[in-house]
């Protein structure tokens, strides 16, 4: 484990809400799951800037991978995850089968999206390297980390476009939202 990975694992463990989500989801036995995006990078930004652990976190994105791409199969998992949580978590843990993303991505974001072969592969397609980090609480209580671009941008609070995809259509909105909550961000284009 690198120094930044150890630092991230410590931040995750010190965040009671994030640990509650990870512990609860681990108990559900979902296939190839990760909590990623804002729940992770925003926890780090709060730590780096001295803000409270839950500041600015709107939801907990939970990805899993099930080759059954039917809406009915995903809906069963969404309801199962919701039933595992009490409010407010029931309403802010957002579950998506990563095997289905290519089916709705164009309609929602107006961009093409090739089918994925696993949850971690999705991280490489996020709009910014700083956002492309996922964590999972393993059965042995270790925190596993997936970060295809590394952790440097996240810890340095650098927001730059993903170099492996076209600039996201909503890039300016993403930058404005993040900068409003964390004005310390350094935006690079």
N, C-alpha and C positions, 0 to 999 in steps of 0.2 A: 504494500500500500504506500503510495506516495505521500508526501507531506500534505499536499492539498486534499487528497482523498481522506486522509486521517482527520484533517480539519473539517471537511464537509461532514464526515460521519459524526464528529463531535457536535457540530451545530444541529444536525438532525436529532441526535439523542437528547440534546438540551431543549428541544422544542416539543413541549407536551402535546400540542395539537397534532403536529405531524407524526409523532410517535403513536398517538392514539389511532390515527388513520392507518399507519403501517401495521400496527399490531392487529387491528381488527381485520384488515384485508388479508394479512397473512393467514389468519384462521379460516378464510373462506376457500382456500385451495384453488384459486384461479390459475389458469395456465399462463406462463410467461408474462407475469404482471409487473408493472412499475408505477410508482407515483412520480410524475415528472412536471416539468415546466414551472409555472409560477410558485407552486408549493415548495419547490426546491430553491430556485434562484432567488426568489424574494426572501426566503429564510436567510440565505447567505447575505444578501444586501442589507437586511435588517441587522444582522450581526456585525457586518463591516462598518455600518454607519451608526451603531449604538441605538437603533430603534427597538421597540418591543418586538418580541418574537412573531406576533401575528399581524403586525402592521402591514397594510396594503394587500394582504392575501385575500383574494375574492373566492377562491375555490381550490379544490384538490383534484387535479386531473389524474385519473387512474386509467391506464391502458392495460389491456390484456390481449391475448391472441387465441382465437378460436377459429379453426378453419370453416366452421359452419357460419356462413356469412348472411344467414337469414336474419331479418329484423326480429322475428319471434325469439330466436336463440339469444340475441343480444338483450332483448327486453327482459328475458328471464334473469339474466345476470344483473342488469340494472336494478330490478326489483329486489333481487337477493342481497345486493350490496346495500341498497337503501334500508332494507329490513334489519341489517346488522348494526345500523347507527341510530342514535337518538338525535333529535334536532339539537343544534343547528347543523351537525355534520350530515344528517340525512339529506339536507338540501344543498350542500356544497361539495359533496364528493361526486364528481362527474365521471361517469364510466363510459368508455368507448372500446369496442372490439377493434383492434388495429387491423384485423383482416378485412374489415368492412369500410375503412376510411375512403378507399378509392371509389366506392359506390356513391358517396355523397359529397366529396370534396369539391368537385367542379361546381355543383349547384350552390354550395355555400360560399366558396372563395373565388370562383371563376378562374381556377388554375387547374391544369392537368395533375394527376396524381397516380402513379403506378402502384399496383397492388404490392403489399408488403409480405415478407416471409416470416416476420417476427416483430415483437414489440420494440426491441432496441433499434431496429432498422428505422423506425419512425423518427427517432431522435436526430438522425442525420438530415432530416428534411425540415426541421423546425426553422423558423425565420431568422434566428440568430444563434451563433454558437453559445452565447451565455444562457440561452433558453434550453439548450440541447443536453440536458442532464436529467437522468432518472435514477431513483433509488428504490431498493427493495429490502425489507427486513427478512433475512433468511431464517430457516428453521433453527440454525445454531445461534441466533440472535446477532449475527454479524450484519452489517449494512453493506450490501453490494451496490456498486455504482457503475452506471453506464454513461459515458460522456465521449461521443465520437470526436469532438473537437477539443477535448481536454477541459480543464477547469479554470484555466488562466483568465479568460475573458470574464467569467462569472465573478471570480474573486477580485479582479481589477476593476469591476463595474464598467466594463467596456461593452457597448452595444453596437454591433456591426452586423451587416447582412451575412447570411449563410453564403459562403463562397461557392457552394455546390448546387445552387439553385438560383433562378431569377429572383430579383428583388420582389418581395411579397407585395401584392397589391395594396394591402393595408399597412405597409411599413410606416408611413408617417403617423398614422393613428397609434400604432404600437409604441413608437418613439415618444409621442406626446403623452400618452398615458403613463408610461414608465418614468419619464422625466418629471412629470408632475408630482409623482410620489417619491422619487429618489432623484432630486436635482443634482446629486453628486455624480450621476452617470456621465460617462464620456461617450458620445456618439460618434462613430466613424462610419463613413459611407464609401 
